[in-house]
């Protein structure tokens, strides 16, 4: 006769553990669960010996809380994990949780956890969502260590966009940086501006800046007869040329009509608008050629 499959434990959820994160070994020692009950569908294992009520949605912030409160209570959230705690969605639920531990710490490697050991000044540590987290400026500097360079600039731009920190403060902190990656970090924050509304806008700006064309003004407000017309992604105001990234999100009711009205207002104000799509970014030479032709044509009109 064959052996029958083991019966899974029935879900048992003591009220003390409802909606909780906890150390499995601690609740077993306290008599709240048995080792067998801990394997039931009531619980979800997030890290070795760290569990959560299975009804809690698994987010990066939840895994960060599990790591910082129960795995390494002395750790500080850093990098993309810190960005999430600052409210900027730079890490997904299954991405590694990034933490800083004191220099000399002997913590063992843990799957799903990325540990950096270094000294943090007390001004570099704040509390976000009840967790020790790197400050906004420190977080931006750490994000600038991302590879490759374009992705680092995108990460810094996304982090700074809501006004989380001032780009001038981040550049000052980068200028004072010494040791590993200091030149790379300074290059990244020198290229970031914290104004891009999307990663594609950052990619477009970096492409134009590297093309040899005159640098545009980002997030330029356009007015006609003293009245606001529109804010455009990039502009050459003296030539009245605007460059806009078209993310094809226009499926909202009435959005197409609003876009057309906006374009009509810009045209009436004497502006030419060059629209760029993701497909254009995949053919940068053709895009830059088209943009150069528009700028040359407008320049000839303004002579």
C-alpha positions as CSV (number, residue, x, y, z in Angstrom):
1,X,0.0,0.0,0.0
2,X,1.2,3.5,-0.8
3,X,1.6,6.1,1.8
4,X,-1.0,8.8,1.9
5,X,0.0,12.4,1.5
6,X,0.5,14.3,4.7
7,X,-2.6,16.3,5.7
8,X,-1.8,20.1,5.6
9,X,-2.4,21.8,8.9
10,X,-5.7,23.6,9.4
11,X,-5.4,27.4,9.4
12,X,-5.2,28.6,12.9
13,X,-4.8,32.4,13.5
14,X,-4.6,33.6,17.1
15,X,-6.0,37.1,17.4
16,X,-2.5,38.3,18.6
17,X,-1.1,37.5,15.2
18,X,-4.0,38.8,13.0
19,X,-2.5,41.2,10.4
20,X,1.0,40.8,12.0
21,X,4.6,40.2,11.0
22,X,6.5,38.0,13.4
23,X,9.4,35.7,14.0
24,X,8.3,32.1,13.7
25,X,10.6,30.9,16.5
26,X,9.3,33.6,18.8
27,X,5.6,32.7,18.5
28,X,6.4,29.0,18.9
29,X,8.4,29.7,22.0
30,X,5.4,31.8,23.3
31,X,3.0,29.0,22.6
32,X,0.9,30.9,20.1
33,X,1.6,28.4,17.3
34,X,3.2,25.0,16.9
35,X,5.8,24.4,14.2
36,X,3.2,22.4,12.3
37,X,0.6,25.2,12.5
38,X,3.1,27.7,11.2
39,X,3.1,25.8,7.9
40,X,-0.6,26.4,7.3
41,X,-2.1,28.6,4.7
42,X,-2.8,31.3,7.4
43,X,0.9,32.4,7.1
44,X,3.3,33.5,4.5
45,X,7.1,33.1,4.9
46,X,8.8,36.3,3.8
47,X,12.4,35.6,5.0
48,X,14.0,32.8,7.0
49,X,12.0,32.6,10.3
50,X,10.0,35.8,9.4
51,X,6.3,35.3,8.6
52,X,3.3,37.5,7.9
53,X,-0.5,37.0,8.1
54,X,-1.2,35.6,4.6
55,X,-4.1,38.1,4.2
56,X,-1.6,40.9,4.0
57,X,-0.8,41.9,0.4
58,X,2.9,41.3,-0.4
59,X,4.4,44.7,-1.2
60,X,8.0,45.9,-1.2
61,X,7.1,48.0,1.9
62,X,5.8,45.0,3.7
63,X,9.0,43.0,3.0
64,X,11.0,46.0,4.1
65,X,9.1,46.2,7.4
66,X,9.7,42.4,7.9
67,X,13.5,42.8,7.2
68,X,14.0,45.9,9.3
69,X,11.9,45.0,12.3
70,X,12.4,41.3,12.6
71,X,15.5,40.2,10.6
72,X,17.9,43.1,11.2
73,X,16.4,45.6,13.7
74,X,19.5,47.8,13.5
75,X,19.4,48.1,9.7
76,X,18.5,51.2,7.7
77,X,16.5,51.0,4.5
78,X,18.5,52.4,1.6
79,X,18.5,52.7,-2.2
80,X,15.3,51.7,-4.0
81,X,13.8,50.4,-0.7
82,X,14.2,53.8,0.9
83,X,12.6,55.3,-2.2
84,X,9.6,53.1,-1.7
85,X,9.3,54.2,1.9
86,X,9.5,57.8,0.7
87,X,6.5,57.1,-1.5
88,X,8.3,56.6,-4.8
89,X,7.6,53.3,-6.5
90,X,11.1,52.2,-7.6
91,X,11.0,48.6,-6.4
92,X,8.6,45.8,-6.9
93,X,7.2,43.3,-4.4
94,X,9.9,40.7,-5.2
95,X,12.9,43.0,-5.7
96,X,15.7,42.7,-3.1
97,X,15.2,44.7,0.0
98,X,18.2,47.1,0.3
99,X,19.5,47.9,3.7
100,X,22.6,49.4,5.3
101,X,24.2,47.8,8.4
102,X,27.0,49.2,10.5
103,X,30.5,48.7,9.2
104,X,31.9,45.5,10.7
105,X,28.5,43.9,11.0
106,X,28.7,40.1,10.6
107,X,25.1,39.5,9.4
108,X,24.8,36.5,7.2
109,X,23.6,36.8,3.6
110,X,19.9,36.3,3.3
111,X,18.0,35.6,0.0
112,X,16.0,38.6,-1.0
113,X,18.1,41.0,1.0
114,X,20.8,43.2,-0.3
115,X,23.1,44.3,2.5
116,X,25.7,47.2,2.4
117,X,27.9,47.8,5.3
118,X,29.0,51.4,5.9
119,X,28.9,54.2,8.4
120,X,25.9,56.6,8.1
121,X,26.0,60.0,9.7
122,X,23.0,60.6,12.0
123,X,21.7,63.3,9.6
124,X,21.5,60.6,6.9
125,X,18.9,58.6,8.8
126,X,15.2,59.5,9.3
127,X,12.0,57.7,10.1
128,X,9.6,56.8,7.2
129,X,6.5,54.7,7.8
130,X,8.0,53.9,11.2
131,X,11.2,52.5,9.8
132,X,14.8,53.8,9.9
133,X,15.4,55.0,6.4
134,X,18.1,57.0,4.6
135,X,17.3,60.7,4.2
136,X,16.0,62.1,1.0
137,X,19.3,63.5,-0.1
138,X,21.2,60.3,1.0
139,X,18.7,58.2,-0.9
140,X,19.1,60.2,-4.1
141,X,22.9,59.9,-3.9
142,X,22.6,56.1,-3.4
143,X,20.2,55.8,-6.3
144,X,22.9,57.6,-8.4
145,X,25.1,54.5,-8.0
146,X,22.7,52.5,-10.2
147,X,24.1,50.9,-13.4
148,X,23.9,51.7,-16.2
149,X,24.2,55.4,-16.2
150,X,20.9,56.2,-18.0
151,X,18.9,54.0,-15.5
152,X,20.7,55.9,-12.6
153,X,19.6,59.3,-14.0
154,X,16.0,57.9,-14.5
155,X,15.9,56.7,-10.9
156,X,17.2,60.0,-9.5
157,X,14.7,62.0,-11.7
158,X,11.8,59.9,-10.5
159,X,12.8,60.2,-6.9
160,X,13.2,64.0,-7.1
161,X,10.1,64.7,-9.2
162,X,7.6,65.1,-6.3
163,X,10.0,67.6,-4.5
164,X,11.4,64.9,-2.2
165,X,14.7,66.7,-2.2
166,X,16.3,69.6,-4.0
167,X,18.6,68.8,-6.9
168,X,21.0,71.5,-5.6
169,X,21.3,69.7,-2.2
170,X,21.8,66.4,-3.9
171,X,24.6,67.8,-6.1
172,X,26.2,69.4,-3.0
173,X,26.2,66.0,-1.3
174,X,27.6,64.3,-4.4
175,X,30.4,66.9,-4.6
176,X,31.4,66.1,-1.0
177,X,31.4,62.4,-1.7
178,X,34.8,60.6,-1.5
179,X,35.8,57.0,-2.3
180,X,34.2,54.4,-4.5
181,X,31.8,55.6,-7.2
182,X,32.2,59.3,-6.3
183,X,32.9,60.5,-9.9
184,X,30.2,58.3,-11.3
185,X,27.6,59.6,-8.8
186,X,28.6,63.2,-9.6
187,X,28.1,62.6,-13.3
188,X,24.7,61.0,-12.7
189,X,23.4,63.8,-10.5
190,X,24.9,66.4,-12.9
191,X,22.7,64.9,-15.7
192,X,19.5,64.6,-13.5
193,X,17.2,67.5,-13.1
194,X,14.2,66.1,-11.2
195,X,11.7,67.5,-13.7
196,X,10.9,64.5,-16.0
197,X,7.4,63.3,-15.7
198,X,8.3,59.8,-16.8
199,X,11.4,57.6,-17.5
200,X,10.9,58.1,-21.2
201,X,11.1,61.9,-20.8
202,X,14.5,61.4,-19.1
203,X,15.6,59.2,-21.9
204,X,14.5,61.8,-24.4
205,X,16.3,64.6,-22.6
206,X,19.5,62.6,-22.4
207,X,19.3,61.8,-26.1
208,X,18.9,65.5,-27.1
209,X,21.6,66.6,-24.7
210,X,24.1,64.1,-26.2
211,X,23.1,65.0,-29.8
212,X,24.9,68.3,-30.2
213,X,21.7,70.2,-30.6
214,X,21.0,73.3,-28.4
215,X,19.8,72.2,-25.0
216,X,16.1,72.7,-24.5
217,X,14.4,74.1,-21.4
218,X,12.5,71.4,-19.5
219,X,8.9,71.9,-18.3
220,X,8.6,75.2,-19.9
221,X,5.4,77.2,-19.3
222,X,4.0,78.9,-22.4
223,X,1.9,82.1,-22.2
224,X,0.2,84.2,-24.8
225,X,-0.8,87.8,-24.0
226,X,0.0,87.1,-20.4
227,X,-2.4,84.1,-20.2
228,X,-1.2,80.5,-19.6
229,X,-1.4,78.3,-22.7
230,X,0.4,75.1,-21.7
231,X,3.4,73.6,-20.0
232,X,5.5,71.5,-22.5
233,X,8.1,68.8,-21.7
234,X,10.9,70.6,-23.5
235,X,11.1,73.9,-25.4
236,X,13.4,76.2,-27.4
237,X,11.5,79.4,-26.4
238,X,13.3,81.7,-28.8
239,X,12.3,79.5,-31.7
240,X,8.9,78.6,-30.4
241,X,9.6,74.8,-30.8
242,X,8.2,72.4,-28.2
243,X,9.2,68.7,-27.8
244,X,6.7,66.4,-26.2
245,X,6.8,62.8,-25.3
246,X,3.6,61.1,-26.3
247,X,3.1,58.1,-24.0
248,X,-0.2,57.0,-25.7
249,X,-2.1,57.1,-22.5
250,X,-4.9,59.1,-24.1
251,X,-7.7,56.5,-23.7
252,X,-9.4,58.4,-20.9
253,X,-12.8,59.8,-21.8
254,X,-12.5,63.2,-23.3
255,X,-8.7,63.2,-23.2
256,X,-8.3,63.1,-27.0
257,X,-10.4,66.2,-27.3
258,X,-8.4,68.0,-24.6
259,X,-5.2,67.1,-26.3
260,X,-6.4,68.6,-29.6
261,X,-7.6,71.8,-27.8
262,X,-4.2,72.1,-26.2
263,X,-2.4,71.6,-29.5
264,X,-4.6,74.2,-31.1
265,X,-3.8,76.7,-28.4
266,X,-0.1,76.1,-28.9
267,X,-0.4,76.5,-32.7
268,X,-2.4,79.7,-32.3
269,X,0.4,81.0,-30.0
270,X,2.9,80.4,-32.9
271,X,4.5,77.2,-31.6
272,X,5.5,74.1,-33.5
273,X,5.2,70.9,-31.5
274,X,7.3,67.8,-32.2
275,X,5.8,64.7,-30.7
276,X,8.0,61.7,-29.8
277,X,6.8,58.1,-29.2
278,X,8.6,55.0,-27.8
279,X,9.1,53.9,-31.4
280,X,10.9,57.2,-32.1
281,X,13.3,56.5,-29.2
282,X,14.2,53.2,-30.7
283,X,15.5,55.0,-33.8
284,X,17.4,57.9,-32.2
285,X,19.3,59.0,-35.4
286,X,16.1,59.5,-37.3
287,X,14.5,61.4,-34.4
288,X,17.5,63.7,-34.0
289,X,17.6,64.4,-37.8
290,X,13.9,65.3,-37.7
291,X,14.3,67.5,-34.7
292,X,17.4,69.2,-36.2
293,X,15.4,70.0,-39.4
294,X,12.6,71.6,-37.4
295,X,15.0,73.7,-35.4
296,X,16.9,74.8,-38.5
297,X,13.7,75.7,-40.3
298,X,12.5,77.8,-37.4
299,X,15.8,79.4,-37.0
300,X,15.7,80.6,-40.6
301,X,12.3,82.2,-40.0
302,X,13.6,84.1,-37.0
303,X,16.6,85.6,-38.7
